[in-house]
Amino acid sequence: MIGRTWLALTLAMVTLAGCADGDSPEQDSDGDGVVDALDCAPGDGTRWRFLAGHVDADLDGVGAGPSIQSCVGQRLPAGLSPQGGDCAPADASRWREQTGLYPDLDGDGATGEGPLALCVGDTLVGYRAEAGPPDCDDHDARVSEATWAWPDPDGDGVGSGEPVSHCAGRRPPPGHVAVDGDCAPDDLLRAHWLTYSHRDADGDGYTVPEEGRLCGLDRLPQGYSLSANGLDCDDANAARWTERTVYADADGDGFGSGEPQTQCMGRTAPPGYALDAEDCAPEDPTRWQWRAYAHRDADGDGDTVPEQGVVCSGTQLPQGHAEWPTRDDCDDRDASRMVSWSVFPDTDGDGAGAGARQSVCAGRSMPQGFSAVDTDCDAVDASRWQDLAYAHRDADGDGFTLPEAGTLCAGATLPAGYATLPRGSDCDDADRSVHTSVQAWTDADGDGVGAGDAVALCTDGTVPAPWSAQGTDCAEEDAARWHQVAYAHVDRDADGHTQPEVGAVCTGTSLPQPYFTQATGNDCDDTDAARFRWVVLYPDADGDGVGTSPRTIPCIGGQTPAGFSLKGDDVDDSDASIQEDPEDDLMVELILD
């Protein structure tokens, strides 16, 4: 269609150029250097000659279809090409034919079936000039090599039968596996031929040589093996697998005697036989071996004496025989005596002895009449057996001591009247009624508080009358007063109003009048009961209850004196009818407004 259009345009231009009225053979109407008679487009300076071209619809530089003549200038316009033969006129990436190509659409180097003749461009994208390894899927670069898969009807991962081809690296087709050789295609629990060289038919862990094969999974089942484990002397009995030498064991103690015999057995010898042939007492199941001893306990008291020998025994040496000593028996013929005591005679039985040391063989307790110590300070008096030191004495027995050091023969503790630690300090250890020295003052008025110089009294711990433990009486002749009490306020005119005054007064249990610790008001004149407060007053000459300046601050009582007022804003103190200034009220109202 494009070729026909260009041809029609060219013919029309030639016709118009040849039919121009009044044209001169040398005339160049468009000034393109070609006379109108030879110019294929006399009126267009950009075109002047005919060139042959092929329609290039995809603008790849190679056209297609028949060659057509077109009126052009220096070169053919876009859409026309002097070169024809485009094998793909609508595809700018392809324009030339090439033979001997092999498809490689996924670019993995492996190719599909060929050779092929194809329309291509500058490059061979998706194709190769030479054949590569066969590609099982030319649309997936991850796979190319083909492999086989076998049917697996029992799903055990091993197939058999007719294989099918598929791409290596991909999952085999459903129902197929990559491993061939299932020896039991319809049994999920068997798949491979497994060889064995040894059998353990009775399951005792010991084998006998036997070669063969069986259909199984990844390992031989129990009872089959590729290696030997011992040599079972009876593979039909799990309790017997090894041949050993045994001896008759008549008493069943596990130790035999007599001639050796060979028997097929397990971990233990069969009943009536033993592996050991050294039974020293074949008819006694409690004894079977000779054992050495180094000590004897003939009287059975648990203590031994040295004696060496051997005796037919069981797991332990028999009673009265021992490998190691148990203490040292001083008399192995008498079970009541086994300990050798180094003691002293205790004639009074107080637990402490005296005299020369003696060695006595007796039981496990201290023998009667003896002691382990020789510290008895009085061998005939059971209540005294040791010398005890004392540092204090209480001669009168009042419980208070005086320092005195010494020792005396006593029992478990010091007797009464002796002590190692002090208790008080007895001021008279010959009189049990007194023991403590106290400081006292004379209390002449009997108010419990004394005065004067202090004296020291030896008493029972209390201060007797007429003395006192205190010496601060400020009125030693007046029983109603005995100590100084501070005050901060006074009311000397007894009007009920106080004024500040700090001091102290000698008194009894409480402050007397007119002294107080707390203030009541603030008395402006404590010498006059009629006056007790300071007040600001104004003179009130007209007696209307409102005064005027000058103000005063007098000391008054409860009533305001005549001729004075608490108020001081009277504008006219000579006229009782006038108290306020209207102009002032107006000014206040204006200010407030």
C-alpha positions in Angstrom: 0.0 0.0 0.0 2.8 2.4 0.9 4.6 1.6 -2.4 1.6 2.4 -4.5 1.2 5.8 -2.7 4.8 6.8 -3.5 4.4 5.8 -7.2 1.2 7.8 -7.6 2.8 10.9 -6.1 5.9 10.6 -8.3 3.8 10.3 -11.5 1.7 13.2 -10.6 4.7 15.4 -10.0 6.2 14.5 -13.4 2.9 15.2 -15.1 2.6 18.6 -13.5 6.2 19.5 -14.3 5.8 18.7 -18.0 2.6 20.6 -18.4 3.6 24.0 -17.0 2.7 26.8 -19.3 5.4 28.9 -20.8 8.3 26.8 -19.4 11.7 27.3 -21.0 14.0 24.4 -21.5 16.7 26.1 -19.5 14.4 27.3 -16.8 15.1 26.2 -13.1 12.0 27.4 -11.2 12.9 26.1 -7.8 16.6 27.0 -8.0 17.8 23.5 -7.1 20.3 23.4 -9.9 18.3 21.1 -12.2 16.3 22.6 -15.1 12.6 22.2 -15.0 12.7 19.9 -18.1 14.8 17.4 -16.1 13.5 18.2 -12.6 11.0 15.7 -11.4 9.7 18.4 -9.0 10.3 21.8 -10.6 8.4 23.7 -7.9 10.2 22.0 -4.9 13.9 22.8 -4.4 14.3 19.7 -2.1 13.5 17.2 -4.9 14.9 17.0 -8.4 15.6 13.3 -9.4 14.0 9.8 -9.4 15.5 7.0 -7.2 14.4 3.4 -6.8 13.5 2.1 -3.3 11.7 -0.5 -1.3 9.1 0.3 1.3 10.7 0.1 4.9 7.6 0.1 7.1 9.5 -0.9 10.3 12.3 1.6 9.6 15.1 -1.0 10.2 17.0 0.2 7.0 15.9 -2.8 4.9 12.7 -2.6 2.8 10.4 -5.2 1.4 8.3 -5.7 -1.7 9.0 -4.5 -5.3 11.2 -1.6 -6.0 9.4 1.7 -6.8 10.6 5.1 -8.3 10.3 8.2 -6.1 11.1 11.9 -6.8 13.7 12.7 -4.1 16.7 14.9 -3.4 20.0 13.7 -2.0 18.6 10.5 -0.5 15.4 8.5 -0.2 13.0 9.7 2.5 12.2 7.7 5.7 10.0 4.7 4.9 12.0 3.8 1.8 15.3 1.9 1.5 17.5 1.2 -1.4 18.0 -2.4 0.0 15.2 -4.9 -0.3 14.6 -8.4 1.0 13.4 -7.7 4.6 12.2 -11.1 5.9 10.2 -9.4 8.7 8.8 -6.1 7.3 6.8 -5.3 10.5 9.7 -6.2 13.0 12.6 -3.7 13.2 14.7 -6.2 15.1 14.8 -8.8 12.2 15.5 -8.3 8.5 17.8 -11.1 7.2 17.5 -14.9 6.5 20.1 -17.2 8.1 20.2 -21.0 7.9 21.8 -23.7 10.1 20.5 -22.2 13.5 19.5 -24.1 16.7 17.0 -22.7 19.2 18.3 -21.7 22.7 15.4 -19.6 24.0 16.4 -19.8 27.7 20.1 -19.0 27.0 21.5 -21.9 29.0 23.8 -23.2 26.1 21.7 -26.3 25.5 19.7 -26.3 22.3 16.5 -27.6 20.8 15.9 -29.5 17.6 17.6 -28.0 14.4 19.1 -26.9 12.1 16.5 -24.2 11.2 16.3 -21.3 8.7 15.2 -18.2 10.5 14.7 -14.4 10.1 17.2 -12.6 12.4 18.8 -9.2 13.0 22.2 -8.2 14.1 22.4 -10.8 16.8 21.1 -14.4 17.2 19.2 -13.8 20.5 17.4 -17.1 21.4 19.4 -19.1 18.8 22.9 -20.5 18.2 24.9 -21.1 15.0 26.1 -24.4 16.4 24.2 -27.2 18.2 24.7 -27.5 22.0 23.8 -30.3 24.3 20.2 -31.4 24.0 17.8 -29.2 26.1 14.9 -31.0 27.7 13.1 -27.6 28.4 14.2 -24.6 26.3 12.0 -22.3 28.3 13.8 -22.8 31.7 17.5 -22.0 32.0 17.7 -23.9 35.3 17.3 -27.3 33.6 18.5 -28.8 30.4 19.7 -32.4 30.8 17.2 -35.2 30.6 17.1 -38.1 33.0 14.9 -41.1 33.8 12.2 -41.7 36.4 10.6 -45.0 37.3 7.1 -45.8 38.5 6.8 -46.1 42.3 3.3 -47.6 43.1 4.1 -48.4 46.8 5.5 -44.9 47.5 8.7 -46.1 49.2 11.0 -43.9 47.2 12.4 -46.7 45.0 10.8 -47.5 41.6 10.7 -50.2 39.0 9.3 -51.0 35.6 9.3 -48.8 32.4 11.0 -45.4 32.9 9.9 -42.1 31.6 12.2 -39.1 30.6 12.1 -35.8 32.4 14.4 -32.9 33.2 17.1 -33.6 35.7 16.8 -31.2 38.7 13.1 -31.2 38.7 10.7 -33.3 40.8 9.9 -36.5 38.9 6.4 -36.8 37.4 3.7 -37.8 39.9 4.0 -41.5 40.9 7.6 -41.7 39.7 11.0 -41.6 41.5 14.6 -41.1 40.4 15.8 -44.4 42.0 15.3 -47.8 40.2 15.5 -51.3 41.6 12.6 -51.9 44.0 12.7 -55.6 44.9 9.1 -55.4 46.2 7.2 -52.8 44.1 4.0 -53.3 45.9 5.4 -53.4 49.5 6.1 -50.0 51.2 8.4 -51.7 53.8 10.7 -53.3 51.3 12.7 -51.8 48.5 16.4 -53.0 48.3 18.2 -56.3 48.1 20.4 -56.4 51.3 23.1 -59.0 51.7 24.1 -60.5 55.0 27.0 -62.8 56.2 25.9 -63.6 59.8 22.6 -64.6 61.6 21.4 -64.2 65.2 18.3 -66.4 65.1 17.6 -66.4 68.8 18.1 -62.6 69.3 20.7 -62.9 72.1 23.1 -60.6 70.3 25.6 -63.3 69.3 25.9 -64.6 65.7 26.7 -67.6 63.6 28.1 -67.4 60.0 25.4 -67.5 57.3 25.4 -65.8 53.9 22.3 -64.7 51.9 20.2 -61.7 50.8 16.7 -60.3 51.6 14.5 -57.6 50.3 14.4 -54.7 52.9 14.7 -51.0 53.3 17.9 -49.1 54.2 19.3 -51.5 56.8 19.2 -55.2 57.6 16.5 -56.2 60.0 17.1 -57.5 63.5 18.9 -60.9 63.5 20.9 -60.2 60.3 24.4 -58.7 60.1 27.4 -58.0 57.9 29.9 -58.6 60.8 30.4 -61.3 63.4 29.6 -60.7 67.1 31.0 -63.7 69.0 30.3 -67.2 67.9 26.9 -68.5 69.3 27.2 -72.0 70.5 23.4 -72.4 70.4 21.6 -70.0 68.0 18.2 -71.5 68.8 18.4 -70.6 72.6 18.8 -66.9 73.6 19.9 -68.0 77.1 23.0 -69.7 75.8 25.7 -68.4 73.4 29.3 -69.2 74.7 31.2 -72.3 75.7 32.9 -72.1 79.1 34.6 -74.3 81.6 32.4 -75.0 84.7 32.5 -77.0 87.9 29.9 -78.9 89.9 28.3 -76.7 92.6 26.4 -79.0 95.0 25.6 -76.5 97.6 24.5 -73.7 95.2 26.7 -71.0 96.6 28.1 -70.0 93.2 31.5 -71.8 93.8 32.2 -75.3 92.5 34.7 -78.1 93.0 35.8 -81.3 91.3 36.7 -82.0 87.6 36.2 -79.2 85.0 33.5 -79.5 82.3 32.7 -77.6 79.1 29.1 -76.3 78.6 27.2 -73.9 76.3 25.9 -71.2 78.6 25.0 -67.5 78.9 26.1 -64.9 81.4 25.8 -67.3 84.3 26.6 -70.9 84.8 23.7 -73.4 84.4 22.0 -74.6 87.6 24.3 -77.0 89.6 27.5 -75.5 88.1 29.8 -72.6 88.9 32.7 -70.9 87.1 34.9 -70.9 90.1 36.4 -74.2 91.4 37.8 -73.0 94.8 34.8 -73.9 97.1 36.5 -74.6 100.5 33.2 -76.1 101.9 31.4 -77.9 99.0 28.5 -78.9 101.2 28.0 -75.6 103.0 26.3 -72.8 100.9 27.4 -70.1 103.5 31.1 -70.8 103.0 33.2 -71.1 99.8 36.5 -69.2 100.0 39.6 -69.0 102.2 40.0 -65.6 103.8 42.8 -64.3 105.9 42.3 -62.6 109.2 44.7 -60.6 111.5 42.5 -60.1 114.6 40.3 -62.3 116.8 37.4 -61.5 119.1 37.0 -64.8 121.0 34.6 -63.5 123.7 32.4 -61.7 121.2 32.5 -58.3 123.0 33.4 -56.4 119.8 37.0 -55.7 120.8 39.9 -57.7 119.2 43.3 -58.9 120.0 46.1 -59.5 117.3 46.0 -63.0 115.8 46.7 -64.1 112.2 45.3 -67.0 110.2 42.9 -68.1 107.4 39.3 -69.4 107.7 36.8 -70.8 105.2 34.3 -68.0 104.8 31.5 -66.5 102.7 31.3 -62.8 101.6 32.6 -61.8 105.0 34.8 -63.2 107.7 32.8 -65.2 110.3 32.0 -63.8 113.7 35.0 -63.4 115.9 37.5 -62.9 113.0 38.5 -59.5 111.5 40.9 -58.1 109.0 41.2 -54.8 110.9 41.4 -54.2 114.7 38.4 -52.9 116.7 40.0 -51.3 119.8 42.3 -53.5 121.9 40.7 -56.1 124.2 42.5 -56.3 127.6 40.8 -59.7 128.3 39.5 -61.6 125.3 38.2 -64.4 127.5 35.7 -62.3 129.4 33.0 -60.4 127.4 32.4 -58.0 130.3 36.0 -56.7 130.3 37.7 -55.2 127.3 39.0 -51.7 128.1 42.2 -51.0 130.0 41.5 -48.0 132.2 44.3 -45.7 133.7 42.5 -44.4 136.8 42.9 -43.1 140.4 41.1 -44.5 143.5 37.8 -42.6 144.3 37.1 -43.6 147.9 34.3 -41.1 148.6 32.5 -41.6 145.2 32.4 -37.9 144.2 33.9 -38.6 140.7 37.4 -37.2 141.5 40.2 -39.5 142.6 43.4 -39.2 144.6 46.5 -41.2 145.2 48.6 -43.3 142.8 47.5 -44.0 139.2 46.4 -47.7 138.6 45.6 -49.8 135.4 42.3 -51.6 135.6 40.7 -54.0 133.0 37.0 -53.4 133.0 33.9 -52.7 130.8 33.2 -49.7 128.6 32.2 -47.5 131.6 34.5 -46.1 134.3 35.0 -48.9 136.8 33.3 -48.4 140.2 35.5 -46.7 142.8 37.9 -45.1 140.3 38.2 -41.8 138.5 40.1 -40.5 135.5 41.4 -37.5 137.4 43.3 -37.2 140.7 42.2 -33.7 141.7 40.2 -34.6 144.8 41.1 -32.0 147.5 39.2 -33.9 150.2 39.2 -37.7 149.6 36.8 -38.5 152.4 34.1 -35.8 151.7 32.0 -36.5 148.6 30.6 -33.0 148.6 34.1 -31.5 148.0 36.6 -32.5 145.3 38.2 -29.5 143.7 40.0 -26.2 144.6 38.0 -23.2 143.4 39.3 -19.7 143.3 37.2 -16.8 144.6 37.8 -13.0 144.3 34.9 -11.6 146.5 33.3 -12.4 149.9 29.9 -11.9 151.4 30.5 -12.5 155.1 27.1 -11.3 156.4 25.1 -13.1 153.7 23.2 -10.0 152.5 24.1 -10.7 148.8 26.6 -7.8 148.5 30.3 -8.5 148.4 33.7 -7.0 149.2 36.9 -7.7 147.2 38.8 -10.7 148.8 40.9 -13.3 146.8 41.7 -16.9 147.8 40.9 -20.6 147.1 39.0 -23.3 149.0 38.1 -27.0 148.5 34.6 -27.1 147.1 32.2 -29.1 145.0 30.7 -28.1 141.6 30.4 -24.4 142.6 31.7 -22.1 145.2 29.7 -22.2 148.5 27.5 -19.3 149.7 29.6 -16.3 150.7 32.2 -16.7 148.0 32.1 -15.4 144.4 34.3 -14.8 141.3 32.4 -11.7 140.2 31.4 -8.7 142.4 27.9 -7.8 143.4 27.7 -4.2 144.6 30.1 -3.0 147.2 29.1 -3.8 150.8 29.6 -0.8 153.0 29.3 -3.0 156.2 29.9 -6.8 155.5 29.4 -7.5 159.2 25.7 -6.3 159.2 23.3 -8.0 156.8 20.7 -5.2 157.2 22.9 -2.6 155.5 25.1 -2.9 152.4 24.8 0.2 150.1 26.4 3.6 150.7 24.0 6.5 149.7 24.3 10.3 149.6 21.7 12.1 151.7 20.7 15.7 152.7 18.9 16.8 155.9 15.1 17.3 155.3 14.1 19.5 158.2 10.6 20.4 156.9 9.8 16.9 155.8 8.8 17.8 152.2 11.0 15.1 150.7 13.7 17.4 149.5 16.7 18.2 151.7 19.2 21.0 151.9 22.7 21.8 153.2 25.8 19.6 152.9 25.5 16.0 151.6 26.5 13.1 153.9 27.2 9.4 153.1 25.0 6.9 154.9 25.4 3.0 154.9 21.8 1.7 154.4 19.7 -1.0 152.9 19.7 0.9 149.6 17.0 3.5 150.6 17.5 6.9 152.2 15.9 6.9 155.7 14.0 9.8 157.4 14.8 12.5 158.2 17.1 12.4 155.2 16.4 13.0 151.5 18.2 11.8 148.3 17.8 15.3 146.9 19.5 18.5 148.2 17.8 21.2 146.2 15.2 22.5 148.8 14.8 26.3 148.2 12.8 26.8 151.4 14.2 24.2 153.9 11.9 25.4 156.7 8.7 25.5 154.6 7.2 22.1 153.7 4.9 23.7 151.1 7.9 24.9 149.0 10.9 23.0 147.8 11.9 23.8 144.2 12.3 26.8 141.8 9.7 27.0 139.1 10.1 29.4 136.1 7.4 31.9 135.1 7.0 34.2 132.0 4.0 36.4 132.9 2.6 38.2 136.0 -0.8 39.6 137.0 0.0 41.8 140.1 -3.2 43.8 140.1 -5.3 40.5 139.8 -7.4 41.9 137.0 -7.1 38.7 134.9 -4.7 40.3 132.4 -0.9 39.6 132.5 2.2 41.4 131.3 5.5 39.7 130.3 8.1 39.1 133.1 10.6 36.2 133.1 11.8 34.8 136.4 11.6 31.9 138.9 9.9 31.5 142.2 10.4 28.9 145.0 7.1 26.9 145.2 5.6 23.5 145.6 3.6 21.5 143.0 2.3 24.6 141.1 3.0 28.3 140.5 1.4 30.6 143.1 -0.5 33.8 142.2 0.4 36.2 140.5 2.8 34.1 138.4 1.9 32.3 135.1 3.7 30.4 132.3 1.0 31.5 129.7 -0.1 35.1 128.8 -3.6 36.3 129.2 -4.0 39.6 127.3 -1.3 42.3 127.5 -1.9 44.5 130.7 -0.9 48.1 130.0 -0.9 48.9 133.8 -0.4 46.0 136.1 -0.7 48.3 139.2 -4.3 49.3 138.5 -7.0 46.6 138.1 -9.3 49.2 136.3 -6.9 49.6 133.4 -5.5 46.8 131.3 -5.6 47.7 127.5 -4.2 50.3 125.0 -6.9 51.9 122.7 -6.8 54.5 120.0 -9.4 57.3 120.9 -10.6 60.5 119.3 -12.0 63.6 121.2 -15.9 63.8 120.9 -16.8 67.4 121.9 -20.4 67.3 120.6 -21.1 63.8 122.2 -22.5 62.4 119.0 -20.4 59.2 119.3 -18.0 60.2 116.5 -14.8 62.2 117.3 -12.1 63.9 115.4 -8.4 64.5 115.5 -6.0 64.6 117.3 -6.1 61.0 118.3 -4.7 59.6 121.5 -3.7 56.1 122.8 -4.5 55.9 126.5 -4.5 52.9 128.9 -8.1 52.2 129.7 -10.4 49.5 131.1 -13.4 47.8 129.6 -15.4 51.1 128.9 -14.6 54.0 126.6 -14.2 57.2 128.8 -16.7 60.1 128.3 -15.7 62.7 125.7 -13.9 60.2 123.5 -14.9 57.9 120.6 -13.4 55.0 118.8 -14.3 56.7 115.6 -12.5 59.8 114.3 -14.2 61.0 111.0 -16.6 63.7 112.4 -16.6 66.6 109.9 -18.0 69.0 112.6 -17.3 68.1 116.2 -19.2 71.1 117.5 -22.5 70.1 116.0 -23.9 66.7 117.1 -26.2 66.7 114.0 -23.4 66.8 111.5 -20.9 63.9 111.2 -20.4 63.4 107.4 -19.6 65.8 104.5 -22.1 65.4 101.6 -19.4 66.6 99.1 -17.1 63.9 100.4 -19.8 61.3 99.9 -20.5 62.6 96.4 -16.8 62.4 95.6 -16.7 58.8 96.9 -19.6 57.9 94.8 -18.0 59.5 91.7 -14.8 57.7 92.4 -16.7 54.4 92.8 -18.7 55.0 89.7 
